[in-house]
């Protein structure tokens, strides 16, 4: 599975929580649990990008905006370095929608950059999915 590339049971989670991957985003990637909040889902999706787990990304993308299987290709050269959550609105365990503003630092060869996005999430049938995002 792509989601386990470069991880062990002692590896820190790429999302920056400080927790071990298996106890943090790994449980969501394995399907052992669903993310309880929009922020938790956003963090787990960042980890999936970092670990190139396209199956998880597709599974957590809202059906109305999800790209087709041939459209979800990740840049093999791009490395995700750090995630910072800037702001959240809604997205709690009793909400049906929420937004998360984040900054994700990346490197690709000699290039470095920051992706700053305000992501929108919706909860349907007690399950959070990523709806879309706007570059901020």
N, C-alpha and C positions, 0 to 999 in steps of 0.2 A: 504494500500500500504506500502511495506517495507520501502520506501524512507522517510516516515514521522515519523518513530519510533524515539521517543525522541526529536522531533522538535516542536516548536511552532512558531507563526509569529514573536516573539521577539528573538528567538534563533539565536546566531551567527553561521555563516556557518562553517562547519567543515574544509573547505579548507583553512582557515586562512586569508581570505581577510579582515576580520573585519566587513563585511557587514552582514545584516540579511540573514538567510538561504533562505527565500521566495524570496528576491530580488536578490540573488546570484545564487547558484547552484540549488535551489529549482525550479526555473522557467524552467531550463533545464530538471530536473527530471520529472516535470509535463508535459513536452512536449509543453510548451507555447512558447518556442524559442529553436533554435539550438545554440550551442556554436560557437561564431564567430571566435575563434582562436584555435590552437592546445593546447596552455596553458590553455585556459578556459575549453576545453574539459577534459584535464588531471586533472584539479582541480575538475571538476564536477564528474569525475570518482573516484577520491580519496574520495570525499564526499559520493558517492554511496557505496563505500567499507565501509566507517565508519558507514553508516546508513543501510548497508546490503540490498541495493536496486539492487538485481540481475537482475531484468527486465531492468533497465537502463543500467547496464553493458553490457548485451547481445545486447541491441539496439544500443549501441555506439561502438561495437566491429566489425571490418571489417569482412565481410562474409568469406573471404579466411582463416582467422586464428581464428575465433570464436569457442570456445569450445561448445560441445553439451550441452543441458539443464541439463543432469545428471552430467556433468563434472564441472559445475560452482557452486561449493559449498563453502561457506565461513565458516571459523572456528568461531564457536559461542563464544569461549573463547577469541579470539583476539580482542583487542581494538586498534583502530588507534588514536594516540594521537596528532600528529602534522605533517604538511606538509611544506617542504621548497623547493621552486623551485630554483635550482642552476644555470641553464643555459637553454636558448632556442635558437634554430636556425631555421629560417624560421617559418612556421606555422601561418603567418599573414593572414589577411582577403583576400589578393590577391594571396596567395601561394597555391600550391596543395599538398605540403608535409612539414613536420616540425618535429623537435625532441625537447623533453623536458627532461632534466636531473633533477631528483628530489630525495629528501630524505624523506621518510615517517617513522616516529617513531611509534612503536607499543608495546603493552604489551599483554601477554597471561599468566595468572596466575602470577607466580613469575618471569617469563622470560620477558626480554625487548630486543628490537633490533631495527635496522634501515634497511629499505629496500632502497637501492640506485639503481635506474634504469634509463637508457636512453630509453625513449619510442619514438616510431616512429608513426606518424599520417599521414593520407592521407585525402585529400579533394576531394570528387567526387560529382558531381551535387550539389555543394555549401554546402555540409555537411561534417563535420569532423568526422572521425572514428579512433579508436585506431587500429593500424596494429599489432605491436608487441613491445617487449621490451628486452633489454639486461641488465643484472645485471652489475652494474658498481663498 
